[in-house]
Amino acid sequence: MNKYYITPLNDSIKCSELSYYFTNVSLLNANNEWINLGNYDLIENNNPESKTIVLPNVPAGDYSSIRFMIGVDSIANSTGSHEGELSPAYGMYWSWATGYVFFRFKGRTSGNRSVSFDIGGNQNLPIAEIPLNSLKNSGKSITMNIAFNLAEIFVNPHNYSLDSNSIDIHTAIDPDVYKLRDNIAKGAFTITTVQ
Amino acid sequence: MRFWGILLLLVFSILSCREPEEENPIIPITPVDSFKVTPYNLVYPKWNSVIWLRLKIPADNPLTVEGIALGKKLFYDKRLSGNNSISCASCHAPEHAFADNKAFSSGINGALGDRNSMPLFNIAWADVLLPGNHKFFWDGRKASIEDQVLGPLGDPKEMDQNLAELVLKLNAIPEYPPLFKKAFGSDSITMRLVMFAIAQFERTLISSNSKFDKFKRGEVELNASELNGLELFSTEKADCFHCHGNEFNPLFTDFKYKNNGLDSIPIDKGLGNFTGKPEDFGLFKTPSLRNLSFTAPYMHDGRFSTLEEVIEFYNSQTKDGATTDEVIRKHFPHGGLNLTATEKQDLINFLRTLDDYEFVSNPNFRP
């Protein structure tokens, strides 16, 4: 991660830390009902083990869409069990505000400015929904590869410039945080393969 | 556009196709001769009603009463050093929360070590919270507590004990073979079993009875200054929480490796010494903030003698460098933390609530 990347708006940046919660994976079944698998997983760029998630007990069915949260739902955020990967010991936690840091990015521009995003607060929860080209659960386990492209958080639907937008986000009420929320929810995650 | 990010693998396993996997499968121990160990009942501390995060005890080295007792005996035995003059406890003394009060400790040959003796408490949680191979020592050069034991034993600046000779030495001490037999079923002492026993003892060194722990259990109150210190600690104002946890994290560290801005160009490369990666130069393990009153001086090189110096460092003296953490750097445009004298004192008063006097005087941890 120690090299510079160019964002879609031509800002040059390197990343030193990238972590986020990936939770509440849900599948849309043929009856138009969302089946929430209820997972709470912490993904860390420097932890390869964290990047494989096993979701047991998926009901048989035919699914047309997948949805997940980058962060935690408002219930877990305020009254969570704090168990497993939701333990505040993992450091993705604001004890002074409500709950968890959903998404953390730390990096530096080529001009040596610090970029540090801690996104949290119930109103700033990105929820991604991706249509599936029919996912049939016919009794075998299914492996899905999902790509998270960081470049996409700087574009679509909002252009995010490291010169004119906030590069130091550490409150839920930062005026620019909604842009990152929307950009993460839309287009940053793509499904590359389903087997 | 170039891909730049994280690839995730989602595995959907089908309902009632298989049972969820057990995290720590219990491996039955086959009795050899009359070998029978007593499982150690590890009591997890609680804050309010929440149990601290469960530990990952290695399946091949479960905690046993016999293993822990043996580990303690070895920990305090000076015969583990090359000339029988120092033990682990010489630099990891219980009254100093299993550290010492020197910047650098002297080994058997009188030479000083390179880094400040690390305190030993709650270290087993590093196994839970850290991924990969960099978990122990200031520079993260060891992946397990068992493996960590070898570091000071073999280091010429520390115990300078030839490990092959140590095995011969211990086998020849009449009291040891029976104790290894009780703990591990074999009276043939090996280095592996020495590492296992000491690691077991170290896993039991849990500090959970500070004033702050009692506050979290509703047993005592904090005064106004301590509470204000907690608030400063937990917010961007003093900004300790990004690395040293929060009031729902009883460990007061994230155990991760960071450059906290001590030097523009790191004198000691820390984790970078071990990985060789420029982005790891000058990164050191975040220490816990428990028991600071017993573990001065501070930092990996013991450069600060007092907490006042440490707070002033973070307030106004942090340095920019190629790997200085962004959480330190983000205060540079504002000229540092700008804490008032009262705020600094409140912060110190809060930190003192993390001192665990019961831990440093616990007779179970002494010979």
HADDOCK unambig.tbl for C-alpha pairs under 7 A between the chains (distance, minus, plus):
assign (segid A and resid 2 and name CA) (segid B and resid 279 and name CA) 6.42 0.50 0.50
assign (segid A and resid 45 and name CA) (segid B and resid 6 and name CA) 6.60 0.50 0.50
assign (segid A and resid 47 and name CA) (segid B and resid 131 and name CA) 5.57 0.50 0.50
assign (segid A and resid 47 and name CA) (segid B and resid 132 and name CA) 6.96 0.50 0.50
assign (segid A and resid 51 and name CA) (segid B and resid 7 and name CA) 6.95 0.50 0.50
assign (segid A and resid 51 and name CA) (segid B and resid 8 and name CA) 4.90 0.50 0.50
assign (segid A and resid 51 and name CA) (segid B and resid 9 and name CA) 6.11 0.50 0.50
assign (segid A and resid 52 and name CA) (segid B and resid 8 and name CA) 5.98 0.50 0.50
assign (segid A and resid 52 and name CA) (segid B and resid 9 and name CA) 4.60 0.50 0.50
assign (segid A and resid 52 and name CA) (segid B and resid 10 and name CA) 5.99 0.50 0.50
assign (segid A and resid 53 and name CA) (segid B and resid 9 and name CA) 6.12 0.50 0.50
assign (segid A and resid 53 and name CA) (segid B and resid 10 and name CA) 4.96 0.50 0.50
assign (segid A and resid 53 and name CA) (segid B and resid 11 and name CA) 6.05 0.50 0.50
assign (segid A and resid 54 and name CA) (segid B and resid 10 and name CA) 6.05 0.50 0.50
assign (segid A and resid 54 and name CA) (segid B and resid 11 and name CA) 4.63 0.50 0.50
assign (segid A and resid 54 and name CA) (segid B and resid 12 and name CA) 6.07 0.50 0.50
assign (segid A and resid 55 and name CA) (segid B and resid 11 and name CA) 5.95 0.50 0.50
assign (segid A and resid 55 and name CA) (segid B and resid 12 and name CA) 4.85 0.50 0.50
assign (segid A and resid 55 and name CA) (segid B and resid 13 and name CA) 5.88 0.50 0.50
assign (segid A and resid 56 and name CA) (segid B and resid 12 and name CA) 6.08 0.50 0.50
assign (segid A and resid 56 and name CA) (segid B and resid 13 and name CA) 4.63 0.50 0.50
assign (segid A and resid 56 and name CA) (segid B and resid 14 and name CA) 6.18 0.50 0.50
assign (segid A and resid 56 and name CA) (segid B and resid 15 and name CA) 6.58 0.50 0.50
assign (segid A and resid 56 and name CA) (segid B and resid 20 and name CA) 6.78 0.50 0.50
assign (segid A and resid 57 and name CA) (segid B and resid 13 and name CA) 6.01 0.50 0.50
assign (segid A and resid 57 and name CA) (segid B and resid 14 and name CA) 5.01 0.50 0.50
assign (segid A and resid 57 and name CA) (segid B and resid 15 and name CA) 3.49 0.50 0.50
assign (segid A and resid 57 and name CA) (segid B and resid 16 and name CA) 6.17 0.50 0.50
assign (segid A and resid 58 and name CA) (segid B and resid 12 and name CA) 6.49 0.50 0.50
assign (segid A and resid 58 and name CA) (segid B and resid 13 and name CA) 6.16 0.50 0.50
assign (segid A and resid 58 and name CA) (segid B and resid 14 and name CA) 4.79 0.50 0.50
assign (segid A and resid 58 and name CA) (segid B and resid 15 and name CA) 4.85 0.50 0.50
assign (segid A and resid 59 and name CA) (segid B and resid 14 and name CA) 6.43 0.50 0.50
assign (segid A and resid 59 and name CA) (segid B and resid 15 and name CA) 5.26 0.50 0.50
assign (segid A and resid 83 and name CA) (segid B and resid 53 and name CA) 6.97 0.50 0.50
assign (segid A and resid 88 and name CA) (segid B and resid 248 and name CA) 5.83 0.50 0.50
assign (segid A and resid 88 and name CA) (segid B and resid 249 and name CA) 5.53 0.50 0.50
assign (segid A and resid 89 and name CA) (segid B and resid 245 and name CA) 6.39 0.50 0.50
assign (segid A and resid 89 and name CA) (segid B and resid 249 and name CA) 4.57 0.50 0.50
assign (segid A and resid 89 and name CA) (segid B and resid 254 and name CA) 6.79 0.50 0.50
assign (segid A and resid 90 and name CA) (segid B and resid 129 and name CA) 6.53 0.50 0.50
assign (segid A and resid 90 and name CA) (segid B and resid 254 and name CA) 6.54 0.50 0.50
assign (segid A and resid 91 and name CA) (segid B and resid 242 and name CA) 6.69 0.50 0.50
assign (segid A and resid 91 and name CA) (segid B and resid 245 and name CA) 5.80 0.50 0.50
assign (segid A and resid 91 and name CA) (segid B and resid 254 and name CA) 6.29 0.50 0.50
assign (segid A and resid 95 and name CA) (segid B and resid 234 and name CA) 6.53 0.50 0.50
assign (segid A and resid 95 and name CA) (segid B and resid 246 and name CA) 6.11 0.50 0.50
assign (segid A and resid 95 and name CA) (segid B and resid 247 and name CA) 6.41 0.50 0.50
assign (segid A and resid 96 and name CA) (segid B and resid 234 and name CA) 6.30 0.50 0.50
assign (segid A and resid 96 and name CA) (segid B and resid 235 and name CA) 6.42 0.50 0.50
assign (segid A and resid 106 and name CA) (segid B and resid 326 and name CA) 6.52 0.50 0.50
assign (segid A and resid 114 and name CA) (segid B and resid 326 and name CA) 5.61 0.50 0.50
assign (segid A and resid 114 and name CA) (segid B and resid 329 and name CA) 6.52 0.50 0.50
assign (segid A and resid 114 and name CA) (segid B and resid 330 and name CA) 6.21 0.50 0.50
assign (segid A and resid 116 and name CA) (segid B and resid 326 and name CA) 6.61 0.50 0.50
assign (segid A and resid 139 and name CA) (segid B and resid 14 and name CA) 5.96 0.50 0.50
assign (segid A and resid 140 and name CA) (segid B and resid 14 and name CA) 6.49 0.50 0.50
assign (segid A and resid 141 and name CA) (segid B and resid 11 and name CA) 6.81 0.50 0.50
assign (segid A and resid 141 and name CA) (segid B and resid 12 and name CA) 5.48 0.50 0.50
assign (segid A and resid 141 and name CA) (segid B and resid 13 and name CA) 4.44 0.50 0.50
assign (segid A and resid 141 and name CA) (segid B and resid 14 and name CA) 5.77 0.50 0.50
assign (segid A and resid 142 and name CA) (segid B and resid 11 and name CA) 5.68 0.50 0.50
assign (segid A and resid 142 and name CA) (segid B and resid 12 and name CA) 5.04 0.50 0.50
assign (segid A and resid 142 and name CA) (segid B and resid 13 and name CA) 6.56 0.50 0.50
assign (segid A and resid 143 and name CA) (segid B and resid 9 and name CA) 6.85 0.50 0.50
assign (segid A and resid 143 and name CA) (segid B and resid 10 and name CA) 5.64 0.50 0.50
assign (segid A and resid 143 and name CA) (segid B and resid 11 and name CA) 4.44 0.50 0.50
assign (segid A and resid 143 and name CA) (segid B and resid 12 and name CA) 6.29 0.50 0.50
assign (segid A and resid 144 and name CA) (segid B and resid 9 and name CA) 5.80 0.50 0.50
assign (segid A and resid 144 and name CA) (segid B and resid 10 and name CA) 4.94 0.50 0.50
assign (segid A and resid 144 and name CA) (segid B and resid 11 and name CA) 6.27 0.50 0.50
assign (segid A and resid 145 and name CA) (segid B and resid 7 and name CA) 6.94 0.50 0.50
assign (segid A and resid 145 and name CA) (segid B and resid 8 and name CA) 5.73 0.50 0.50
assign (segid A and resid 145 and name CA) (segid B and resid 9 and name CA) 4.71 0.50 0.50
assign (segid A and resid 145 and name CA) (segid B and resid 10 and name CA) 6.24 0.50 0.50
assign (segid A and resid 146 and name CA) (segid B and resid 7 and name CA) 5.80 0.50 0.50
assign (segid A and resid 146 and name CA) (segid B and resid 8 and name CA) 4.89 0.50 0.50
assign (segid A and resid 146 and name CA) (segid B and resid 9 and name CA) 6.16 0.50 0.50
assign (segid A and resid 147 and name CA) (segid B and resid 6 and name CA) 5.99 0.50 0.50
assign (segid A and resid 147 and name CA) (segid B and resid 7 and name CA) 4.50 0.50 0.50
assign (segid A and resid 147 and name CA) (segid B and resid 8 and name CA) 6.04 0.50 0.50
assign (segid A and resid 148 and name CA) (segid B and resid 5 and name CA) 5.44 0.50 0.50
assign (segid A and resid 148 and name CA) (segid B and resid 6 and name CA) 5.07 0.50 0.50
assign (segid A and resid 148 and name CA) (segid B and resid 7 and name CA) 6.12 0.50 0.50
assign (segid A and resid 149 and name CA) (segid B and resid 3 and name CA) 5.81 0.50 0.50
assign (segid A and resid 149 and name CA) (segid B and resid 4 and name CA) 5.30 0.50 0.50
assign (segid A and resid 149 and name CA) (segid B and resid 5 and name CA) 4.67 0.50 0.50
assign (segid A and resid 149 and name CA) (segid B and resid 6 and name CA) 6.74 0.50 0.50
assign (segid A and resid 150 and name CA) (segid B and resid 4 and name CA) 5.62 0.50 0.50
assign (segid A and resid 150 and name CA) (segid B and resid 5 and name CA) 5.00 0.50 0.50
assign (segid A and resid 151 and name CA) (segid B and resid 4 and name CA) 6.34 0.50 0.50
